[in-house]
Amino acid sequence: MISNTLNKFDINLNERERAILRSIVNLYIANAAPVGSRKLSKFLEHNLSISSATIRNVMGDLEEMELVTHPHTSAGRIPTDKGYRFYVDYLMQMEKISDQEQQVINAISDDGKDSDSILKETSKLLGILSKYLAVVRIPTVKEIKVKKLELIKLSSTHILVVLALESNVVNTVTLEARFEVEDSHLVKIATAINEKIAGRNINELRASFPEMLADIELTEKPLIRLFVDSVDKIFNMKSVNNKLFTSGTQNLLELPEFEDIARVKSIIELVENEDIIIHLLDNMPERNDMQVYIGAEIGDQQLSDYSMIISNYSLGDSGSGTIGLIGPKRMQYNKMLPLVKIVSELLSGKRE
């Protein structure tokens, strides 16, 4: 069963009801059109001998259980959020990734590339393969260690602090002094600071940096005071933790759902305002298994017409990041779940 946090079903469907619900979902995913009893009867004729009248009765029962509904413009049925959830948890049959798709996925490589390049490439490939919106969030910096700190003089009063971390992660911040900064002073204090901080993790340094600087025997006290007062700014990893790569917007807009201009605007706003996605990911429970959120389960009214598949991955010593897909509720779950799983495992070094 795929992990979800909201629904625990107490519904027991017999084999006929399961077959019909599965077929309704599969047909709606394939065609984006309500499924009528006649079409369903023809679809099932080779596997299930059942009349259109019986199918209509079963569809009525499924509607009473809130697993399907029918638009006011059609007598055909479409799955509800609850119907999709039942399908994902109990009915769908996973589809294997093709050899060609596997070759594309295997092209994701860390051959001399920094983590940003790898994750950006991953986002692009996942968007191409899925035809949905691919989302890759870089690993959250928590226990990552500092390699070194560099100080670059931008002007007589402005200093660029470059914090080089493990796994090719870099964070930069600009400090402004109320006095003129000498080049020789920057060299001395950078050397002294690196002796103290190299190999220590971010959380530890945030707490103890002022005490470390107090032990430095230098005459440039105003410069040291500037760094002490700027500790939260220097070790603020928010800009790093909120980095997100997205891809596949154009493919998503070509789906029938986005013939509605309101939905086009919503997806463009989603992509342009990455804070929405970051906020969602921050509020998702941290789990090791793959998760599927359908419609209202996502927890954002703006995304009530979408589904989201997410999985955690680990990239070296950088910590845990998130990879996933956002698409319409009639997403090809049986193919997208294996796709996200394989890419996540490849990033985490669990696949050859």
Secondary structure as UniProt FT lines:
FT   HELIX           15..31
FT   HELIX           37..44
FT   TURN            45..47
FT   HELIX           52..64
FT   TURN            65..66
FT   STRAND          68..69
FT   TURN            72..73
FT   STRAND          77..79
FT   HELIX           81..86
FT   HELIX           87..91
FT   HELIX           99..106
FT   HELIX           115..130
FT   STRAND          133..137
FT   STRAND          145..153
FT   STRAND          158..165
FT   HELIX           166..168
FT   STRAND          170..176
FT   HELIX           183..197
FT   TURN            198..199
FT   HELIX           202..214
FT   HELIX           221..229
FT   HELIX           231..234
FT   HELIX           238..241
FT   STRAND          244..247
FT   HELIX           249..253
FT   HELIX           256..259
FT   HELIX           261..272
FT   HELIX           274..283
FT   STRAND          291..294
FT   HELIX           295..298
FT   HELIX           301..303
FT   TURN            304..305
FT   STRAND          306..314
FT   TURN            316..317
FT   STRAND          320..328
FT   TURN            329..330
FT   HELIX           333..347
FT   TURN            348..349
//
